[in-house]
């Protein structure tokens, strides 16, 4: 990808991580999930521009639907074209 750091405005949605140690390439799943769940329009726009809509959609299809807050599911589906979600198993039996 790009050899770029996260914009400082991501710090407010990644408060539980060591912000300056996050790498946009290595930690893209963390960044995308937090941007979707807690970010605003500029976070969503940045992940879309930086990773591309298809890459964001691929990441979202690979994680359990429960990782995304209910209020963001519909908009995420529309903006990133995610029509099928991965469901987490309820038990290991």
C-alpha positions as CSV (number, residue, x, y, z in Angstrom):
1,X,0.0,0.0,0.0
2,X,1.1,3.5,0.8
3,X,3.9,4.3,3.2
4,X,1.6,6.6,5.1
5,X,0.7,7.2,8.8
6,X,-2.8,7.5,10.1
7,X,-4.2,11.0,10.3
8,X,-4.2,12.3,13.9
9,X,-8.0,12.5,13.9
10,X,-8.0,8.7,14.1
11,X,-6.5,8.9,17.6
12,X,-9.9,9.6,19.1
13,X,-11.4,6.3,17.8
14,X,-8.3,4.2,18.5
15,X,-7.9,5.3,22.1
16,X,-7.4,1.7,23.3
17,X,-4.3,1.2,21.1
18,X,-0.9,2.7,21.1
19,X,-1.8,5.1,18.3
20,X,1.8,5.9,17.2
21,X,2.6,2.2,16.9
22,X,-0.3,1.4,14.5
23,X,0.6,0.7,11.0
24,X,-2.1,1.3,8.3
25,X,-1.0,-1.8,6.4
26,X,-0.4,-4.2,9.2
27,X,-3.3,-3.1,11.4
28,X,-5.9,-2.5,8.7
29,X,-8.5,-4.7,10.2
30,X,-8.4,-2.9,13.5
31,X,-8.4,0.5,11.8
32,X,-11.3,-0.4,9.5
33,X,-13.5,-1.9,12.3
34,X,-12.9,1.1,14.6
35,X,-13.6,3.6,11.8
36,X,-16.8,1.9,10.9
37,X,-18.0,1.5,14.5
38,X,-16.8,4.8,16.1
39,X,-15.7,7.1,13.2
40,X,-17.4,9.9,11.4
41,X,-17.6,10.7,7.7
42,X,-14.0,11.7,7.4
43,X,-12.8,8.3,8.9
44,X,-15.0,6.4,6.5
45,X,-13.8,8.5,3.6
46,X,-10.2,8.0,4.6
47,X,-10.5,4.2,4.8
48,X,-12.3,4.1,1.5
49,X,-9.7,6.3,-0.2
50,X,-6.7,4.6,1.4
51,X,-7.7,0.9,1.2
52,X,-10.2,1.1,-1.6
53,X,-13.9,0.1,-1.3
54,X,-13.3,-3.5,-2.5
55,X,-10.6,-4.1,0.1
56,X,-12.7,-2.7,2.9
57,X,-15.6,-4.9,1.7
58,X,-13.3,-8.0,1.7
59,X,-12.2,-7.2,5.3
60,X,-15.8,-6.8,6.4
61,X,-16.9,-10.0,4.8
62,X,-14.1,-11.9,6.6
63,X,-15.0,-10.8,10.1
64,X,-18.0,-11.8,12.2
65,X,-21.0,-9.5,11.8
66,X,-21.0,-9.1,15.5
67,X,-17.8,-7.0,15.2
68,X,-19.8,-4.2,13.7
69,X,-22.2,-2.2,15.7
70,X,-25.9,-2.7,14.7
71,X,-26.3,0.9,13.8
72,X,-23.5,0.8,11.3
73,X,-24.5,-2.5,9.5
74,X,-27.0,-1.0,7.0
75,X,-24.9,2.0,6.0
76,X,-21.8,-0.2,5.7
77,X,-23.7,-2.6,3.5
78,X,-24.8,0.2,1.2
79,X,-21.5,2.1,1.0
80,X,-19.1,-0.9,0.7
81,X,-21.4,-3.3,-1.1
82,X,-21.4,-5.9,1.6
83,X,-24.5,-8.1,1.1
84,X,-23.4,-11.2,3.0
85,X,-21.9,-11.2,6.4
86,X,-19.9,-13.8,8.3
87,X,-21.8,-15.0,11.4
88,X,-19.9,-16.0,14.5
89,X,-20.6,-19.5,15.9
90,X,-22.6,-19.7,19.1
91,X,-20.7,-22.6,20.5
92,X,-17.9,-25.0,19.7
93,X,-19.9,-28.2,20.0
